[in-house]
Amino acid sequence: MHHRVRIYEQGSPDVLRYEETPEVAAGPAPGEVRLRQKAIGLNFVDTMFRDGTFAVPLPFTPGVEGAGIVDAVGPGVADFIPGDRVAYFYAPGAYEEIRDVPAAALVRLPEDIGTLQAATLLAKGLTAWMAIRRAHVLQPGEVAYVTGATGSVGSLLARWAQRDGATVIAAVSAAGAARARELGLRHVVVPGDGDLAGHVRAIAGRGNVDVVYEFVGRATFAQSAGLLREGGTLVHVGNASGAAKVNHDALAARRIRYVQPATPAYVRDADTLNMATGELWATLRSGVFGDLEMVRYPLADVARAHEDIAQRRLAGLAVLVP
């Protein structure tokens, strides 16, 4: 027997059920790998599958990211063997101790990257990579306005973009301003505190910003869009405060390019996956992200983890440990 987490209805965190399930006697299907998971990523999107924001077939096993040890390989799998340390950033059904994963979704982990690090960072880091390398190819000298810049993805993106030569304006809550400065972000603003537009223009030095990376959604979207220069780009990655109302006609009138990207649409083949993860590990090794602050939860405590996300009690990157 092993354990998994399932939902039989969508709703609050208490719909998450930690349950025993029998071991599967048959081996993995063709093209799949059986993985004994050592760590499972915990991402905001997991709460959206659980709470009904996204419709899912029930019963449903949440989670999209994990890392562990290959237990067995199915027919046709040539790139992995039992004992390999691997990770994946998007393969739904992750909240389970032992699971089968398409081999095409896996990356082999370098010796210096632990499974806990990988499950904590891979999906969030690849989302940051996608945003600055694909959704908008950020150039040195550009001015980027990042909302939610102390959040799990925003904090990675902001530091990465700053390292690469962009002028990053980190938009955070009043409570998050000190934290943003601790992360090394040079330009920190608090929306709603004084003349935000004037402050942003002063930092930019030449009018409004070139690109907005929007993670907060409803509470900040209209203000963020107003800070963009004509012909700029708005990359709408997340909606932590709820879905934003997007006035596409108003954006088009200012020639603003609006993108609402999903990481799997940009990281969808083995070559891109390996290139992006290689760059992510190199950036981690360089020290740009500092020491990753991980918040660990036993898989059995997944409901508490979801509640902590909802109440914004996390003080680091969350990971589930089977």
C-alpha positions as CSV (number, residue, x, y, z in Angstrom):
1,M,0.0,0.0,0.0
2,H,1.0,3.6,-0.5
3,H,-0.7,6.9,0.0
4,R,-2.2,9.6,-2.2
5,V,-4.4,12.7,-1.9
6,R,-7.7,12.9,-3.8
7,I,-10.7,15.1,-4.0
8,Y,-14.2,13.8,-4.6
9,E,-15.7,17.2,-4.8
10,Q,-14.3,20.7,-5.3
11,G,-14.2,23.3,-2.5
12,S,-12.3,24.4,0.5
13,P,-9.0,22.7,1.6
14,D,-11.0,20.1,3.7
15,V,-12.1,18.3,0.5
16,L,-8.5,17.0,0.2
17,R,-8.5,13.3,1.3
18,Y,-5.3,11.5,2.3
19,E,-5.9,7.9,1.6
20,E,-4.3,4.5,1.2
21,T,-4.3,2.9,-2.3
22,P,-3.0,-0.5,-3.3
23,E,0.3,-1.0,-5.1
24,V,-0.2,-1.4,-8.9
25,A,0.9,-4.9,-9.8
26,A,1.5,-4.2,-13.5
27,G,4.4,-2.3,-14.8
28,P,4.3,1.2,-16.3
29,A,2.5,1.7,-19.6
30,P,4.5,2.2,-22.8
31,G,6.4,5.5,-22.7
32,E,5.9,5.9,-19.0
33,V,8.1,5.7,-15.9
34,R,7.2,4.6,-12.4
35,L,8.5,7.1,-9.9
36,R,8.9,6.8,-6.2
37,Q,8.5,10.4,-5.2
38,K,10.8,12.1,-2.7
39,A,9.2,15.5,-2.9
40,I,6.1,17.0,-4.5
41,G,5.8,20.6,-5.6
42,L,3.1,22.8,-4.1
43,N,1.9,25.5,-6.5
44,F,-0.9,28.1,-6.5
45,V,-2.5,26.4,-9.5
46,D,-3.1,23.3,-7.2
47,T,-5.5,25.4,-5.2
48,M,-7.4,26.4,-8.4
49,F,-7.9,22.7,-9.4
50,R,-9.1,22.0,-5.8
51,D,-11.4,25.0,-5.3
52,G,-13.3,24.8,-8.7
53,T,-11.6,27.6,-10.6
54,F,-10.7,24.9,-13.1
55,A,-13.2,22.1,-13.8
56,V,-11.7,18.7,-13.3
57,P,-13.0,15.1,-13.6
58,L,-13.8,13.7,-10.2
59,P,-12.3,11.9,-8.4
60,F,-9.1,13.8,-9.0
61,T,-5.6,13.7,-7.7
62,P,-4.2,17.2,-7.6
63,G,-0.6,18.4,-8.1
64,V,1.5,18.8,-11.2
65,E,5.2,18.7,-10.1
66,G,7.4,16.3,-8.3
67,A,10.8,14.7,-8.1
68,G,12.1,11.2,-7.0
69,I,13.7,8.0,-8.0
70,V,12.8,5.9,-11.1
71,D,11.4,2.5,-9.9
72,A,10.6,1.0,-13.3
73,V,10.3,1.9,-16.9
74,G,7.7,0.9,-19.4
75,P,8.2,-0.4,-22.9
76,G,9.8,2.0,-25.3
77,V,11.6,4.1,-22.6
78,A,15.2,4.4,-23.5
79,D,16.4,7.6,-21.7
80,F,15.9,6.5,-18.1
81,I,16.7,3.4,-16.0
82,P,15.7,2.4,-12.5
83,G,17.7,4.4,-9.9
84,D,17.8,7.6,-12.0
85,R,17.0,10.8,-10.0
86,V,14.4,12.8,-12.0
87,A,11.9,15.6,-11.8
88,Y,8.9,16.9,-13.8
89,F,7.2,20.3,-13.7
90,Y,3.9,19.5,-15.4
91,A,2.2,16.1,-15.1
92,P,-1.1,16.2,-13.3
93,G,-1.7,13.7,-10.5
94,A,1.4,14.5,-8.4
95,Y,-0.1,14.1,-4.9
96,E,0.9,10.5,-4.6
97,E,3.9,8.6,-3.1
98,I,4.3,6.3,-6.1
99,R,3.0,7.3,-9.6
100,D,3.5,6.7,-13.3
101,V,4.7,9.7,-15.3
102,P,5.2,10.1,-19.1
103,A,9.0,9.8,-19.7
104,A,8.8,12.9,-22.0
105,A,7.9,15.0,-19.0
106,L,11.0,14.1,-17.1
107,V,14.4,15.7,-16.7
108,R,17.4,13.9,-15.1
109,L,18.7,15.8,-12.1
110,P,22.4,16.9,-11.9
111,E,24.3,15.5,-9.0
112,D,24.3,18.9,-7.2
113,I,20.5,19.4,-7.4
114,G,18.5,17.6,-4.7
115,T,15.0,16.2,-5.2
116,L,13.7,18.6,-2.6
117,Q,15.3,21.5,-4.4
118,A,13.9,20.3,-7.8
119,A,10.3,19.8,-6.6
120,T,10.4,23.2,-4.9
121,L,11.9,25.2,-7.8
122,L,11.2,23.5,-11.1
123,A,7.7,24.7,-12.0
124,K,8.2,28.1,-10.5
125,G,11.6,28.6,-12.0
126,L,10.4,27.5,-15.5
127,T,7.5,29.9,-15.2
128,A,9.9,32.7,-14.5
129,W,12.1,31.5,-17.4
130,M,9.1,31.4,-19.8
131,A,8.1,34.9,-18.8
132,I,11.5,36.6,-19.4
133,R,12.7,34.3,-22.3
134,R,9.6,33.6,-24.3
135,A,6.4,35.5,-23.4
136,H,8.5,38.7,-23.5
137,V,12.1,38.4,-24.4
138,L,13.4,40.8,-21.8
139,Q,16.4,42.9,-22.9
140,P,19.1,44.6,-20.8
141,G,18.1,48.2,-20.1
142,E,14.4,47.6,-20.3
143,V,12.2,48.6,-17.4
144,A,10.1,45.8,-16.0
145,Y,7.3,46.3,-13.4
146,V,6.7,43.1,-11.4
147,T,3.6,42.8,-9.2
148,G,3.7,40.2,-6.4
149,A,7.5,40.5,-6.4
150,T,7.9,38.7,-3.1
151,G,5.7,35.8,-4.2
152,S,7.0,32.3,-5.2
153,V,7.4,33.0,-8.9
154,G,7.6,36.8,-8.8
155,S,10.5,36.8,-6.5
156,L,12.5,34.5,-8.8
157,L,11.6,36.4,-11.9
158,A,12.4,39.8,-10.4
159,R,15.9,38.7,-9.2
160,W,16.6,36.9,-12.5
161,A,15.6,39.9,-14.6
162,Q,17.6,42.3,-12.5
163,R,20.7,40.1,-12.8
164,D,20.2,40.1,-16.6
165,G,20.4,43.9,-16.7
166,A,16.8,45.0,-16.6
167,T,15.6,47.8,-14.3
168,V,13.1,45.9,-12.1
169,I,10.5,47.8,-10.2
170,A,9.2,45.4,-7.6
171,A,5.6,46.1,-6.6
172,V,4.7,44.7,-3.2
173,S,2.4,45.1,-0.2
174,A,3.5,47.4,2.6
175,A,4.2,44.3,4.7
176,G,6.4,42.9,1.9
177,A,8.6,45.9,1.3
178,A,11.3,45.0,3.7
179,R,11.4,41.4,2.4
180,A,11.8,42.7,-1.2
181,R,14.8,44.7,-0.2
182,E,16.2,41.7,1.7
183,L,16.0,39.8,-1.6
184,G,18.3,42.4,-3.2
185,L,15.7,44.2,-5.3
186,R,16.8,47.7,-5.8
187,H,13.6,49.5,-6.7
188,V,10.6,48.7,-4.4
189,V,7.2,50.4,-4.6
190,V,4.0,49.9,-2.7
191,P,0.9,50.4,-4.9
192,G,-1.5,52.8,-3.1
193,D,1.2,54.5,-1.2
194,G,1.7,58.0,-2.6
195,D,2.2,59.0,-6.2
196,L,2.9,55.5,-7.7
197,A,2.9,56.7,-11.3
198,G,5.3,59.5,-10.5
199,H,7.6,57.2,-8.5
200,V,7.7,54.7,-11.4
201,R,8.5,57.3,-14.0
202,A,11.3,58.6,-11.8
203,I,12.8,55.2,-11.6
204,A,12.3,54.5,-15.3
205,G,13.9,57.8,-16.2
206,R,12.2,57.9,-19.6
207,G,8.5,57.7,-19.1
208,N,6.5,54.6,-18.4
209,V,7.7,50.9,-18.2
210,D,8.4,48.6,-21.1
211,V,6.8,45.5,-19.7
212,V,4.6,44.5,-16.8
213,Y,4.7,41.0,-15.3
214,E,1.3,40.7,-13.6
215,F,0.9,38.1,-10.8
216,V,-1.7,39.6,-8.6
217,G,-4.7,40.1,-10.9
218,R,-7.8,41.9,-9.8
219,A,-6.3,44.1,-7.1
220,T,-3.5,45.6,-9.3
221,F,-4.3,44.9,-13.0
222,A,-5.8,48.2,-14.0
223,Q,-3.1,50.2,-12.2
224,S,-0.3,48.0,-13.7
225,A,-1.7,48.5,-17.2
226,G,-1.7,52.3,-16.7
227,L,2.0,52.2,-16.0
228,L,2.9,50.7,-19.4
229,R,4.2,52.9,-22.2
230,E,2.4,52.9,-25.5
231,G,3.4,49.8,-27.4
232,G,4.6,48.0,-24.3
233,T,3.9,44.4,-23.2
234,L,1.6,43.1,-20.4
235,V,2.5,39.5,-19.4
236,H,-0.4,38.3,-17.3
237,V,0.9,35.3,-15.4
238,G,-1.3,35.0,-12.3
239,N,-4.4,36.2,-10.4
240,A,-3.5,35.8,-6.8
241,S,-6.2,38.3,-5.7
242,G,-8.8,37.0,-8.1
243,A,-9.4,37.1,-11.9
244,A,-8.8,40.6,-13.4
245,K,-11.2,42.3,-15.8
246,V,-9.2,42.9,-18.9
247,N,-10.3,45.7,-21.3
248,H,-8.8,44.4,-24.5
249,D,-10.0,47.4,-26.5
250,A,-8.4,49.9,-24.2
251,L,-5.1,47.9,-24.4
252,A,-5.3,47.7,-28.2
253,A,-5.9,51.5,-28.4
254,R,-2.5,52.0,-26.7
255,R,-0.9,49.2,-28.9
256,I,-0.2,47.2,-25.8
257,R,0.7,43.6,-26.5
258,Y,-1.3,41.5,-24.0
259,V,-0.1,37.9,-23.3
260,Q,-1.6,35.4,-20.8
261,P,0.9,32.6,-21.1
262,A,1.0,29.1,-19.7
263,T,4.4,27.5,-19.1
264,P,3.6,24.1,-20.7
265,A,2.7,25.9,-24.0
266,Y,6.3,27.3,-24.2
267,V,8.2,24.4,-22.6
268,R,6.7,21.5,-24.6
269,D,9.5,19.5,-26.1
270,A,12.5,17.7,-24.7
271,D,15.0,20.2,-26.2
272,T,13.3,23.2,-24.8
273,L,12.8,21.5,-21.4
274,N,16.5,20.5,-21.1
275,M,17.7,24.0,-22.3
276,A,15.4,25.8,-19.9
277,T,16.2,23.6,-16.9
278,G,19.9,23.8,-17.6
279,E,19.6,27.6,-17.5
280,L,17.5,27.4,-14.3
281,W,20.1,25.2,-12.5
282,A,22.9,27.5,-13.7
283,T,21.1,30.5,-12.3
284,L,20.5,28.8,-9.0
285,R,24.2,27.9,-8.8
286,S,25.2,31.4,-9.5
287,G,23.5,32.5,-6.2
288,V,20.9,34.8,-7.8
289,F,18.2,33.2,-5.8
290,G,20.2,33.1,-2.6
291,D,19.4,30.3,-0.2
292,L,16.0,28.8,-1.1
293,E,13.7,29.1,1.8
294,M,11.6,26.0,1.8
295,V,8.5,25.4,3.8
296,R,8.0,21.6,4.2
297,Y,4.7,19.9,4.8
298,P,4.1,16.1,5.1
299,L,1.8,14.9,2.3
300,A,-0.7,14.0,5.0
301,D,-0.9,17.7,6.0
302,V,-1.7,18.9,2.5
303,A,-5.0,20.5,3.6
304,R,-3.0,22.7,6.1
305,A,-0.6,23.6,3.3
306,H,-3.5,24.7,1.0
307,E,-5.0,26.8,3.9
308,D,-1.6,28.5,4.4
309,I,-1.5,29.4,0.7
310,A,-5.0,30.8,0.9
311,Q,-4.2,32.9,4.0
312,R,-0.9,34.0,2.6
313,R,1.0,32.6,5.5
314,L,3.9,31.1,3.6
315,A,7.3,32.5,4.3
316,G,9.1,30.6,1.6
317,L,8.6,28.1,-1.3
318,A,6.3,25.2,-0.2
319,V,6.9,21.5,-0.9
320,L,5.1,18.3,0.2
321,V,7.2,15.4,1.5
322,P,5.7,11.9,1.2
